[in-house]
Amino acid sequence: MSFLPKTWQQLIMESGQPDRRLYETAVFAVLRDRLRSGDIWVEGTRNYQRFDTYLLPALLH
């Protein structure tokens, strides 16, 4: 769970036992945020490509 922010970790473990539904919600929320930021990409998609695919190719001289 180290990839989750501390607030999510505390909510998930609030009762002493991991809450599976909160864990799944947290995973999808973090995945959404990382897709939007470009930290994670999906091969073969238009919306969530690697950042460098949007750049013009470097000219070699």
Sequence and secondary structure as in RCSB ss.txt:
>XXXX:A:sequence
MSFLPKTWQQLIMESGQPDRRLYETAVFAVLRDRLRSGDIWVEGTRNYQRFDTYLLPALLH
>XXXX:A:secstr
 TTS HHHHHHHTTTSS  HHHHHHHHHHHHHHHHHHTSS  TT STT  GGGGS      
